Amino acid sequence: MHTVVILAIGNELLIGETLDTNTNWLCRYFTNLGLQVIGSLMIADDKNTISKAISTILKEGFIGTKVDLLVTTGGLGPTEDDLTLAALAQAVNLPLQLDQTSYEWIKTKYQEYASQNYVTTPEMNVGREKMAILPLGSTPIANSVGVAPAVKLDYNNTTIICLPGVPKETKAFVSGPVQQILAELFELGTFLEANLWAECGDESILAPILSDVSKRHPKVYIKSKAKGFGVNLEFHIMLHVRGNASEIETLLEEAKIDLEDKLKQSKINLTQNPQT
C-alpha cells in the first residue's frame, strides 16, 4: 500500500486564524484512492523549518516509515512569506530557476484578470514572477482556478507535490491533474467502508468484541466512536478496508457479518440509523 504524508504550511494555520480544511479533505480523498495517509504536520512559514521537515521525511521516512507521496499545501504565492518552493529546493539541494512555462501561464492569467478588472495592471512584477521560480528539474502543473502552479518533483523513490493553500485550488488540482499523475505512478486501489450502530452504554464492553473480530479479519480496520456513557447509548462502529476492488468488497462483508453475529450473541442491539 502506498503511503502519503501531508505538510500544511502557513502561520495562519498555527495561530488559529485559518482552519486547516485541506488536510481533512486530502486525507479522505487519498484514502478513497486506496492510498494510506500515515501522517500530517502543520508548519510555520519558515524556510529552514519547512526544509528540515521535508529533508527528514525524504531521508528517514515518517517516524521510520517510508513515504511514497509527500504533499505540501500553502506557500506558493507571490509574497515574501511564501517559502515552500525555496525550502524544497534547499531540502533536496537543487537550485531555483525561472520556469518559462509557468511564467507564461501566470502572465496570461494576469492579462485575463486585468481585462476583467480583477487587478489593476496586467504587467508582470517581482511577486508574480516569483510564482514561476521553481526547483530545477521540477514539473509545473497548470492552475485552472487560480494563478500559482502546483509543482511535482521526484526525489529518489518519493514523489513530492506542492499545492496552493487556497482550498478550491487544492481540490481542483487533486481531483484533476494530480489524480491523473497518481494513477500513472501508483496502482490505485479502492477504499470501502461499512457502518454499524450499536446500543451499548459502555464502550469497554464493545472493545473485546471488536478486538476478537479484528483478529479474524486483519485486513479490515474496525473502530468504535465513543460518545460517553448512558442508557441505550448508540455507538458508531466503522469498518474500513483498502485494496483491490475485486477483493475488498468480500473482505468487508465477511467482517461485517462476523461482527453483527458477535454483537447479537452478546445481547447488544443493532440499529439501522444513527440517532439525530
JOLINPE-V193008 format. One line per field, one symbol per residue. phi: phi as a letter, one per 20 degrees, with the letter a starting at -180 (. if undefined). psi: psi as a letter, one per 40 degrees, with the letter a starting at -180 (. if undefined). burial: + if it has 9 or more other C-alpha atoms within 8 Angstrom, else -. A space follows every 10 residues. Layout:
BEGIN
phi = ???
psi = ???
burial = ???
END
This chain:
BEGIN
phi = .edccddedq ffffenfcef effgffgfff ffenedfdrb cdcffcgfff ffffgfffed ndlndfdecd ddcnndeeef eecfffffgf fdlcfebfef ffgfgfgfgf fffffemfce beffcffffg fdecfgnedf cfeecbdffe cdbecldded cddfefgffg fffffdffff ffffecefdc dcbccccdeb ebffffgfff fffffecfed ecbedfcocr flfededdcc bdqfgfdfff gffffffffg fffffemdfd decffd
psi = hhihihhhhh ddddeedhhg dddddddddd deeeihheii ihiighdddd ddddddddde ahfehihdhh hihifeaeid egeddddddd defiiiihhd dddddddddd dddddefdid ieiiaddddd eehihheihi hiheeadhii hhhhhbehhh hhiiehdddd ddddebdddd dddddighai hiiihihhhh ehdddddddd dddddegeeh hhhihieaii hfhhhhhhhi iiahdedddd dddddddddd dddddefhih idiii.
burial = -+++++++++ +-++------ -++---+--+ +++++++--+ -++++++-++ ++-+++++-+ ++----++++ ++++++++-- -+++++++++ +--+-+-++- -++-+++-++ ++++----+- -+-----+++ ++++++-+-+ +++---++++ +++++--+++ +++++-+-++ -+++--+++- -++----+++ ++++-+++++ +++--+--++ --++--+--+ ++-+------ --++++++++ +++----++- ++--++-+++ -+++---+++ +-----
END
